[in-house]
Amino acid sequence: MANIDLEILRGLSRAAGDLYDGALDEEGKPLQIGLKREDLLSTDRKMIDGAKIIFVGDKIRVGYETRIRLKDVYKNGANAFQSEIDDVIQKVVAFLKKNYRAYTKKSVTLTPVEDEAAIKIEYVSRSMVLCCAIRHYKIGGLSDISAATEKEQKSREMSDAYRKFLEQGGFGKRPKNDTRPKNA
């Protein structure tokens, strides 16, 4: 991995470090990410929503979770709900880019891989559901990082030292100096 790639990944990781609830800027004011919890007073925060990132090879997976009322999902239809979640994820990506520029004094491009976010709705109660959405973005400026496919992961060779370590012991083998009865 080149040093440039490492700088980009560290910068994005540092930019995502401020996604937590209660993050403050240099002036001591709460950061505005674009999540629903920011509209509420800090003493009355019953809204549960948050964002996170995960690196997947040369891509970044932006995740968003929120607990909402079931009627809000059906209020304007599935397409309107999809676009609302996509807008929130896009606000998180814009925050990441802005924060990345603030920390590294450089810019980064995040290009969406899919047309829209993948959304999963889980039952919580008769009136509340948990919405989990993810969307992948390609990180611009990386040299030759690629995610290993499942076939490549299974075909990787085991080093001789590790194989020798595994062959030394294991389940079902008893040491030579073991004097216990065989049925013990």
Contacts in CASP RR format, 6 or more apart in sequence:
PFRMAT RR
TARGET T0000
AUTHOR 0000-0000-0000
METHOD contacts of the structure
MODEL  1
MANIDLEILRGLSRAAGDLYDGALDEEGKPLQIGLKREDLLSTDRKMIDG
AKIIFVGDKIRVGYETRIRLKDVYKNGANAFQSEIDDVIQKVVAFLKKNY
RAYTKKSVTLTPVEDEAAIKIEYVSRSMVLCCAIRHYKIGGLSDISAATE
KEQKSREMSDAYRKFLEQGGFGKRPKNDTRPKNA
1 145 0 8 1.000
2 143 0 8 1.000
2 144 0 8 1.000
4 141 0 8 1.000
4 143 0 8 1.000
5 141 0 8 1.000
5 142 0 8 1.000
5 143 0 8 1.000
5 145 0 8 1.000
7 104 0 8 1.000
8 108 0 8 1.000
8 139 0 8 1.000
8 140 0 8 1.000
8 141 0 8 1.000
8 142 0 8 1.000
9 55 0 8 1.000
9 139 0 8 1.000
11 100 0 8 1.000
11 103 0 8 1.000
11 104 0 8 1.000
11 108 0 8 1.000
12 53 0 8 1.000
12 55 0 8 1.000
12 60 0 8 1.000
12 96 0 8 1.000
12 100 0 8 1.000
12 108 0 8 1.000
12 139 0 8 1.000
13 53 0 8 1.000
13 55 0 8 1.000
14 99 0 8 1.000
14 100 0 8 1.000
14 103 0 8 1.000
14 104 0 8 1.000
15 95 0 8 1.000
15 96 0 8 1.000
15 97 0 8 1.000
15 99 0 8 1.000
15 100 0 8 1.000
15 102 0 8 1.000
15 103 0 8 1.000
16 52 0 8 1.000
16 53 0 8 1.000
16 96 0 8 1.000
16 99 0 8 1.000
17 23 0 8 1.000
18 31 0 8 1.000
18 99 0 8 1.000
19 33 0 8 1.000
19 50 0 8 1.000
19 51 0 8 1.000
19 52 0 8 1.000
19 53 0 8 1.000
19 92 0 8 1.000
19 95 0 8 1.000
21 37 0 8 1.000
21 45 0 8 1.000
21 50 0 8 1.000
22 30 0 8 1.000
22 31 0 8 1.000
22 42 0 8 1.000
23 30 0 8 1.000
23 31 0 8 1.000
24 30 0 8 1.000
24 31 0 8 1.000
25 31 0 8 1.000
30 38 0 8 1.000
30 42 0 8 1.000
31 95 0 8 1.000
32 38 0 8 1.000
33 51 0 8 1.000
33 91 0 8 1.000
33 92 0 8 1.000
33 95 0 8 1.000
34 88 0 8 1.000
34 91 0 8 1.000
34 92 0 8 1.000
34 95 0 8 1.000
35 49 0 8 1.000
35 50 0 8 1.000
35 51 0 8 1.000
35 88 0 8 1.000
35 91 0 8 1.000
35 92 0 8 1.000
36 47 0 8 1.000
36 49 0 8 1.000
36 66 0 8 1.000
36 88 0 8 1.000
37 45 0 8 1.000
37 47 0 8 1.000
37 48 0 8 1.000
37 49 0 8 1.000
37 50 0 8 1.000
39 47 0 8 1.000
40 46 0 8 1.000
40 47 0 8 1.000
47 66 0 8 1.000
47 67 0 8 1.000
48 65 0 8 1.000
48 66 0 8 1.000
48 67 0 8 1.000
49 64 0 8 1.000
49 65 0 8 1.000
49 66 0 8 1.000
49 67 0 8 1.000
50 64 0 8 1.000
50 65 0 8 1.000
50 66 0 8 1.000
51 62 0 8 1.000
51 63 0 8 1.000
51 64 0 8 1.000
51 65 0 8 1.000
51 89 0 8 1.000
51 92 0 8 1.000
52 62 0 8 1.000
52 63 0 8 1.000
53 60 0 8 1.000
53 61 0 8 1.000
53 62 0 8 1.000
53 63 0 8 1.000
53 96 0 8 1.000
54 60 0 8 1.000
54 61 0 8 1.000
54 63 0 8 1.000
55 61 0 8 1.000
56 136 0 8 1.000
56 147 0 8 1.000
57 145 0 8 1.000
57 146 0 8 1.000
57 147 0 8 1.000
58 138 0 8 1.000
58 139 0 8 1.000
58 142 0 8 1.000
58 145 0 8 1.000
58 146 0 8 1.000
58 147 0 8 1.000
59 113 0 8 1.000
59 136 0 8 1.000
59 137 0 8 1.000
59 138 0 8 1.000
59 139 0 8 1.000
59 147 0 8 1.000
60 110 0 8 1.000
60 136 0 8 1.000
60 137 0 8 1.000
60 139 0 8 1.000
61 134 0 8 1.000
61 135 0 8 1.000
61 136 0 8 1.000
61 137 0 8 1.000
62 89 0 8 1.000
62 92 0 8 1.000
62 93 0 8 1.000
62 96 0 8 1.000
62 134 0 8 1.000
62 135 0 8 1.000
62 136 0 8 1.000
62 137 0 8 1.000
63 89 0 8 1.000
63 92 0 8 1.000
63 132 0 8 1.000
63 133 0 8 1.000
63 134 0 8 1.000
63 135 0 8 1.000
64 85 0 8 1.000
64 88 0 8 1.000
64 89 0 8 1.000
64 92 0 8 1.000
64 117 0 8 1.000
64 131 0 8 1.000
64 132 0 8 1.000
64 133 0 8 1.000
64 134 0 8 1.000
65 130 0 8 1.000
65 131 0 8 1.000
65 132 0 8 1.000
65 133 0 8 1.000
66 88 0 8 1.000
66 130 0 8 1.000
66 131 0 8 1.000
67 124 0 8 1.000
67 128 0 8 1.000
67 129 0 8 1.000
67 130 0 8 1.000
67 131 0 8 1.000
68 128 0 8 1.000
68 129 0 8 1.000
68 131 0 8 1.000
69 127 0 8 1.000
69 128 0 8 1.000
69 129 0 8 1.000
70 126 0 8 1.000
70 127 0 8 1.000
70 128 0 8 1.000
70 129 0 8 1.000
71 127 0 8 1.000
72 81 0 8 1.000
73 81 0 8 1.000
73 121 0 8 1.000
73 129 0 8 1.000
73 131 0 8 1.000
74 81 0 8 1.000
75 81 0 8 1.000
81 119 0 8 1.000
82 116 0 8 1.000
82 117 0 8 1.000
82 119 0 8 1.000
85 117 0 8 1.000
85 119 0 8 1.000
85 131 0 8 1.000
85 133 0 8 1.000
86 116 0 8 1.000
86 117 0 8 1.000
86 135 0 8 1.000
88 133 0 8 1.000
89 117 0 8 1.000
89 133 0 8 1.000
89 135 0 8 1.000
93 110 0 8 1.000
93 137 0 8 1.000
96 110 0 8 1.000
97 107 0 8 1.000
97 108 0 8 1.000
97 110 0 8 1.000
100 106 0 8 1.000
100 107 0 8 1.000
100 108 0 8 1.000
101 107 0 8 1.000
101 108 0 8 1.000
108 139 0 8 1.000
108 140 0 8 1.000
108 141 0 8 1.000
109 139 0 8 1.000
109 140 0 8 1.000
109 141 0 8 1.000
110 137 0 8 1.000
110 138 0 8 1.000
110 139 0 8 1.000
110 140 0 8 1.000
111 137 0 8 1.000
111 138 0 8 1.000
111 140 0 8 1.000
112 135 0 8 1.000
112 136 0 8 1.000
112 137 0 8 1.000
112 138 0 8 1.000
113 135 0 8 1.000
113 136 0 8 1.000
113 137 0 8 1.000
113 138 0 8 1.000
114 135 0 8 1.000
114 136 0 8 1.000
116 135 0 8 1.000
117 133 0 8 1.000
117 134 0 8 1.000
117 135 0 8 1.000
118 133 0 8 1.000
118 134 0 8 1.000
118 135 0 8 1.000
119 131 0 8 1.000
119 132 0 8 1.000
119 133 0 8 1.000
120 131 0 8 1.000
120 132 0 8 1.000
120 133 0 8 1.000
121 129 0 8 1.000
121 130 0 8 1.000
121 131 0 8 1.000
122 129 0 8 1.000
122 130 0 8 1.000
122 131 0 8 1.000
122 132 0 8 1.000
123 129 0 8 1.000
123 130 0 8 1.000
124 130 0 8 1.000
END
